[in-house]
Amino acid sequence: MEEVIVAERTVKVGEFFIGEGQELALMAGPCVIESREVCFKIAESMKGLCARLGIPYIFKASYDKANRTALNSFRGPGLQEGLRILEEVKRRFELPVMSDVHQPQECAAAAEVLDLLQIPAFLCRQTDLVVAAAKTGKPLNIKKAQFMAPEDMGNVCNKARAMGNSQVILTERGTSFGYHRLITDMRAIPRMQSLGCPVIFDGTHSVQEPGGKGDRSGGDRAMIAPLCLAAVAAGADGLFLEVHPDPEKALSDAASMLPLSGALELLSRARAIRHLFIE
């Protein structure tokens, strides 16, 4: 059997690698688990689309959105029921699955189901959370906080590596820029890659307007495609997208989610740009 040579700046998730020299990867799904049926619909649609394009796909959905704008905002089904639904998605569609962890005590149970544990941006400096997630041995996707410089993520990576886990992916999701505004600095992508990690670009949270509608966040989904394409041109190793069959009816991040109907065109263009780097 021919030996497979993999570049150093890569992370294995399921049966594929994300990072240097690899195909553009995709992490996508609803912002929060709204129901089993919505998750199934999105997983089936995105799996077929990604298979058509040859894009490695990870299904993402949060079992608990702990950082909602208002107290009465929908948070999801919670850890136990959420993991049960994610396990169904994983088994039925043969997909790797990812979700957020918010507390150290969640990590062990989450790691029994998830192929990739995600550390939310606001929590990336929480040492106990990063350490607990790293100790599971599962790959981590750590989002850069909106208030942090890209190079400062090196300290976050080192917390995971000190636990013996070097399987760290970093995600760029915009930087705070005045009230209700985020701005994306594409220089963050190569700077975080210089830390030895694959870098994903979050195209939907980057267009979010946190708290912009008073009791919920706003957003400008028209800017998703321009930012994603610019990020891939800047060398991003993959994209993170929150998608929904009917974004206006989504129970979380409705204003910044990508309609399923728009995914094919965006990913086709992004993949073409990525192939300028890997061919």
KAKA-V405923 format. One record per residue. N is the residue number from 1. SS is DSSP state (hx for helix, st for strand, lp for the rest). PHI is phi in whole degrees, -180 to 180 (none if undefined). BURIAL is I if it has 9 or more other ideal C-beta (glycine too) atoms within 8 Angstrom, else O. Layout:
# KAKA-V405923
[[N & SS & PHI & BURIAL] [N & SS & PHI & BURIAL]]
This chain:
# KAKA-V405923
[[1 & lp & none & O] [2 & lp & -68 & O] [3 & lp & -71 & O] [4 & lp & -92 & O] [5 & lp & -100 & O] [6 & lp & -115 & O] [7 & lp & -63 & I] [8 & lp & -65 & O] [9 & lp & -87 & I] [10 & st & -139 & I] [11 & st & -133 & I] [12 & st & -92 & I] [13 & st & -127 & I] [14 & lp & 63 & I] [15 & lp & -104 & O] [16 & st & -132 & I] [17 & st & -110 & I] [18 & st & -116 & I] [19 & st & 139 & I] [20 & lp & -58 & I] [21 & lp & 78 & O] [22 & lp & -102 & I] [23 & lp & -61 & I] [24 & lp & -57 & I] [25 & st & -99 & I] [26 & st & -133 & I] [27 & st & -113 & I] [28 & st & -154 & I] [29 & st & 166 & I] [30 & lp & -72 & I] [31 & lp & -58 & I] [32 & st & -134 & I] [33 & lp & -68 & I] [34 & lp & -87 & I] [35 & lp & -168 & O] [36 & hx & -59 & O] [37 & hx & -66 & O] [38 & hx & -64 & I] [39 & hx & -62 & I] [40 & hx & -63 & I] [41 & hx & -61 & I] [42 & hx & -69 & I] [43 & hx & -60 & I] [44 & hx & -64 & I] [45 & hx & -65 & I] [46 & hx & -71 & I] [47 & hx & -63 & I] [48 & hx & -63 & O] [49 & hx & -64 & I] [50 & hx & -69 & I] [51 & hx & -63 & O] [52 & hx & -61 & O] [53 & hx & -94 & I] [54 & lp & 75 & O] [55 & lp & -105 & I] [56 & st & -63 & I] [57 & st & -127 & I] [58 & st & -117 & I] [59 & st & -80 & I] [60 & st & -122 & I] [61 & lp & -159 & I] [62 & st & -90 & I] [63 & lp & -81 & I] [64 & lp & -151 & I] [65 & lp & -96 & I] [66 & lp & -82 & O] [67 & lp & -113 & O] [68 & lp & -73 & I] [69 & lp & -66 & O] [70 & lp & -119 & O] [71 & lp & -61 & O] [72 & lp & -92 & O] [73 & lp & -68 & I] [74 & lp & -65 & I] [75 & lp & -110 & I] [76 & lp & 111 & I] [77 & lp & -80 & O] [78 & lp & 94 & I] [79 & hx & -59 & I] [80 & hx & -65 & O] [81 & hx & -70 & I] [82 & hx & -63 & I] [83 & hx & -66 & I] [84 & hx & -62 & O] [85 & hx & -68 & I] [86 & hx & -64 & I] [87 & hx & -65 & I] [88 & hx & -64 & I] [89 & hx & -60 & I] [90 & hx & -60 & I] [91 & hx & -75 & O] [92 & hx & -69 & O] [93 & hx & -105 & I] [94 & lp & 53 & O] [95 & lp & -124 & I] [96 & st & -69 & I] [97 & st & -127 & I] [98 & st & -138 & I] [99 & st & -152 & I] [100 & st & -78 & I] [101 & st & -116 & I] [102 & lp & -115 & I] [103 & lp & -135 & O] [104 & hx & -54 & I] [105 & hx & -72 & O] [106 & hx & -81 & I] [107 & hx & -63 & I] [108 & hx & -63 & I] [109 & hx & -66 & I] [110 & hx & -63 & I] [111 & hx & -68 & I] [112 & lp & -70 & O] [113 & lp & -113 & I] [114 & lp & -75 & I] [115 & lp & -90 & I] [116 & st & -148 & I] [117 & st & -98 & I] [118 & st & -107 & I] [119 & st & -99 & I] [120 & lp & -62 & I] [121 & hx & -57 & I] [122 & hx & -63 & O] [123 & hx & -108 & I] [124 & lp & -68 & I] [125 & lp & -93 & O] [126 & lp & -76 & O] [127 & hx & -58 & O] [128 & hx & -61 & O] [129 & hx & -69 & I] [130 & hx & -62 & I] [131 & hx & -64 & I] [132 & hx & -64 & I] [133 & hx & -65 & I] [134 & hx & -64 & I] [135 & hx & -67 & I] [136 & lp & -69 & I] [137 & lp & 83 & O] [138 & lp & -80 & I] [139 & st & -59 & I] [140 & st & -119 & I] [141 & st & -112 & I] [142 & st & -109 & I] [143 & st & -84 & I] [144 & lp & -71 & I] [145 & lp & -64 & I] [146 & lp & -65 & I] [147 & lp & -109 & O] [148 & lp & -113 & I] [149 & lp & -78 & O] [150 & hx & -55 & I] [151 & hx & -66 & O] [152 & hx & -71 & O] [153 & hx & -70 & I] [154 & hx & -60 & O] [155 & hx & -66 & O] [156 & hx & -66 & I] [157 & hx & -58 & I] [158 & hx & -66 & O] [159 & hx & -64 & I] [160 & hx & -68 & I] [161 & hx & -65 & I] [162 & hx & -65 & O] [163 & lp & -90 & I] [164 & lp & 86 & O] [165 & lp & -115 & I] [166 & lp & -102 & O] [167 & lp & -87 & I] [168 & st & -119 & I] [169 & st & -110 & I] [170 & st & -111 & I] [171 & st & -125 & I] [172 & st & -90 & I] [173 & lp & -139 & I] [174 & lp & 94 & I] [175 & st & -126 & I] [176 & st & -58 & O] [177 & lp & -147 & O] [178 & lp & 78 & O] [179 & lp & -67 & O] [180 & lp & 59 & O] [181 & lp & -134 & O] [182 & st & -121 & I] [183 & st & -131 & O] [184 & lp & -105 & I] [185 & lp & -103 & O] [186 & lp & -65 & O] [187 & hx & -64 & O] [188 & hx & -63 & I] [189 & hx & -66 & I] [190 & hx & -65 & O] [191 & hx & -67 & I] [192 & hx & -75 & I] [193 & hx & -62 & I] [194 & lp & -66 & O] [195 & lp & -81 & I] [196 & lp & 92 & O] [197 & lp & -121 & I] [198 & st & -64 & I] [199 & st & -125 & I] [200 & st & -105 & I] [201 & st & -107 & I] [202 & st & -90 & I] [203 & lp & -80 & I] [204 & lp & -99 & I] [205 & hx & -69 & I] [206 & hx & -70 & I] [207 & hx & -101 & I] [208 & st & -71 & I] [209 & st & -118 & I] [210 & lp & -56 & I] [211 & lp & 66 & I] [212 & lp & -69 & I] [213 & lp & -115 & I] [214 & lp & 82 & O] [215 & lp & -99 & O] [216 & lp & -159 & I] [217 & lp & -84 & I] [218 & st & -101 & I] [219 & st & 173 & I] [220 & lp & -135 & I] [221 & hx & -65 & I] [222 & hx & -64 & O] [223 & hx & -93 & I] [224 & hx & -61 & I] [225 & hx & -64 & I] [226 & hx & -57 & O] [227 & hx & -71 & I] [228 & hx & -62 & I] [229 & hx & -66 & I] [230 & hx & -65 & I] [231 & hx & -66 & I] [232 & hx & -65 & I] [233 & hx & -65 & O] [234 & lp & -82 & I] [235 & lp & 108 & I] [236 & lp & -55 & I] [237 & lp & -86 & I] [238 & st & -176 & I] [239 & st & -124 & I] [240 & st & -116 & I] [241 & st & -136 & I] [242 & st & -94 & I] [243 & st & -124 & I] [244 & st & -159 & I] [245 & lp & -66 & O] [246 & lp & -146 & O] [247 & hx & -54 & I] [248 & hx & -64 & O] [249 & hx & -102 & O] [250 & lp & -64 & I] [251 & lp & -88 & O] [252 & lp & -155 & I] [253 & lp & 56 & I] [254 & hx & -57 & I] [255 & hx & -73 & I] [256 & hx & -117 & I] [257 & lp & -86 & I] [258 & st & -89 & I] [259 & st & -64 & I] [260 & hx & -54 & I] [261 & hx & -66 & O] [262 & hx & -98 & I] [263 & hx & -72 & I] [264 & hx & -61 & I] [265 & hx & -62 & O] [266 & hx & -62 & I] [267 & hx & -69 & I] [268 & hx & -62 & I] [269 & hx & -69 & I] [270 & hx & -65 & I] [271 & hx & -63 & I] [272 & hx & -62 & O] [273 & hx & -67 & I] [274 & hx & -59 & I] [275 & hx & -70 & O] [276 & hx & -69 & O] [277 & hx & -92 & O] [278 & hx & -110 & O] [279 & lp & -105 & O]]
